[in-house]
Amino acid sequence: MTIKVIGAGFGRTGTLSMKAALEHLGLGPCYHMLEVVGRPDKADAWYAAAQGGPAQWGTTDWGGLLAGYQSCVDWPASYFWQPLSDHYPDAKVILTVRDEAAWWNSINNTILHNMRRSDPITDPDRLRMRRMSRDLIVGRVFGGILDDRAHALAVYRQNIKDVTETLPKDRLLVFDVAQGWPPLCAFLNLPIPDTPFPRTNSTSEFQERAAANRANTVLSR
């Protein structure tokens, strides 16, 4: 099994819906941040991959990190879209996007809200996740600036620019999940399913899951 689809879009651009869609199309399992939540030991490997920087990415064991998966979306994998697209030259790349204002409102009330939390934790698994996600998302993606809307949108736009200017058009799909199956299936040369396109992970669902994860950690101590 090898990676056939690489997601290059930021979190909160419909990546969990994209995961469900790719799996429905037979391109799963699809790696997503939720996979790290389920396998927190992998957080250490993603953290290590980020520390080496671009100069070391050619020696990173991408196959080991993504063993057993056919696709990947969302952070942490999407941060590494360029070395992954080099490592898997036959894989297609999907850049998920959404309306800028909607994206900022969503990420500000979910991922960035959680990153601003300073609650003390002692659970080893949550510590692994916090170290990796804060290093990669807070530090490397947003430069440590989480409260500046203009800065976040500039980072969001720069990622779109970098992806679209780097990859050939025949290998890249810029995709809003609101477009549904037709452009996605045309890009992947797959038939359109007779079921609705997945819609999941609203802001309220994200917040409820995050609260449940925190509660479960406390109860397991």
N, C-alpha and C positions, 0 to 999 in steps of 0.2 A: 504494500500500500504506500502511495506517495501523495504529496500535496498537489492537488489539481486546481484549487482556487485559493487565492490570497486576498484577504480583505485589507485595504489600506485606509479605511475611514476611521475617524475618531469615535470614541465611545459616545453614546447617545445620538447616533445617526441611524438608528434602526438595526443595530448589529445583532441583537438577540432575535429579532424577526428574520434577519438574513440567515442566521444560523439555522433556524427552523426551516426556512425555505430551501436552503442547500441540502439539508438532511432529507427533506421531502423529495427532492430531485435525485436522490441517490448519491449525493456527494458528501455524505457523512461517514463517520462522525466529524463534526465541525468544532474546532477548538475555539473557545471563547473564555473570557475572564472567569465565567462560572466554572469552567473546567479546573482552573487553578484553585478556586474555592473548594472544589471537591478533592483536589490533590495538592494540598498546600506545600508538600515537599518540592513541587515543581517551581514554586515561587523563588526558591534559592537559585535554581538554574537560570531562570529569566533574569534575576538580579545580577548574576555573574556575567551573563551575556552582555548586559548593558555596561558593565564596568570596563570591559575591554575597549569599547568604542569601535568606530568603523575600521580601524587598523587591524583589529583582531577578529572581526566578524567572519572572515574567510576561514578561520579555524574553529568556529563555533559548531557544535554538534547539533545542527538544526534537525537532522533526522532523528536524533535521540529525543529532542524536546517535543517533536510532533509525531512521534511513532504511533501508529494506529489511527491517524487522522487523514482525511482526504481534503480538508479545507480548514481555513482559520480566518477568524474575523475578530474585531475588537482588540483592545489592549489586553495583554502585553504584545501579542504577535504583530498587531498592526503597526506598532512603533518600528518594527524591523522589516517593513514591507520591501525596502530596497535590497538588503542582503538576502531575504527570502526569495525575491523575484530573480536574483542572480543564481541562487542555489537550486531553484526549481525553474529552469528556463522554459519548460513547457506549460507551466501553470498560468492560468489567466488571473488577472487582477481586477477586483471590484472596489471602486472608491465610493463608499456610501456617503451621501450628502443629504442635507435638509435645509430648510429655510433658516437663515442665520439667527434671527430673533428667537425662533422656536428652539433651535439648538442651544443657544446661550441660556434661555430660561430652564431648559431641561437639565443641562449639565450643572448649572449653578445650584439647582435644587436637589441634585442627587450626588453625583461623583464629587464635585468640588465641595459641596456641603459636608460630605463625610470626611474629606481630606482635611477640612478645617477643624475637625473634632480633635480634642487633645486628651480624651479620656484615657486614663492609665490602663494598660492591658498587660497581663502576665501569661496568657495562653500562648504556647510556642507557635501554634499554627497561625493565630492572628498576628503575632509578631512578624512571622515570615511574610505574610501578605502585606502588612503595613510597610515593612522595609522595602519590599519590591515596588509596590504601587506608588509610594511616596517618592521613591528615587526616580522611577520612570515617568509617572504622570505629573507629579508636582514639580520635580526638579528638571527633568530632561525635556518634557513636552512644554510645560508652561513656565519654565524658568523661575519657579518659586513664587509666581504672582498668581493668586487665586481670586482676588476680589475686583480685578479691573476688567470690565466688560470689553473695552476697546482692545486691550492687550490680548485677551482670550480669542476674540474674533480675528485679530491679526494673525495669531498662531494658526487658527483654523484655516484661514485663507491661504496661508503660506504652505500648509500641508497639501492643500488641493493643487496649488501651483506647482509644487515640487513633483507630485505624482504625475500630473498631466503633462508636464514638460519633460519628464524623464522617460516614461514608458511609451512605446509605439501605440498608435490608436487601435490597431487590430488586436492588441493584447489587453486593452483597458476598457472597462465599462464604468462610466460615472453614473451612479444610480441612486435615485430616491425611492425608498421602499413604497412610497405612495403610488409609484408607477405600476406596481404589481408585476404579475408574471411575464407579460409579453416581451419587454426589452431584456429581461434577465434570461429568459429561455432562448430568445433569439441569439444572444451573445454566447450562451453555452451550447447551442445547437441541440436543445432538448425540447420535447413536446410540452405544451402548456398543460398543467394539471387541471382537472375539472373541479378542484376545491379552491376556496378563497385563499388569497395570499395571507400568510401568517401576520398577525398584529399582536405584539406582546411587549411586555416590559415598559408600561407607562410609568410616569414619575411616581404615582401612588404605589404601583406594584414594586418598584425599585425600593422605595422607602420602607414598605412593609417587610420586604425580604431582608434589608439591612438591619432593621430592628429585631427581626427574628434571629438573625445570625448572632447579634450581640447578646440576646437573651439566652440562646443556646450555649454560648460560651460561658456565661455566668453560671448557668445551671449545671454545667459539666465539671465545674471546679471541685 
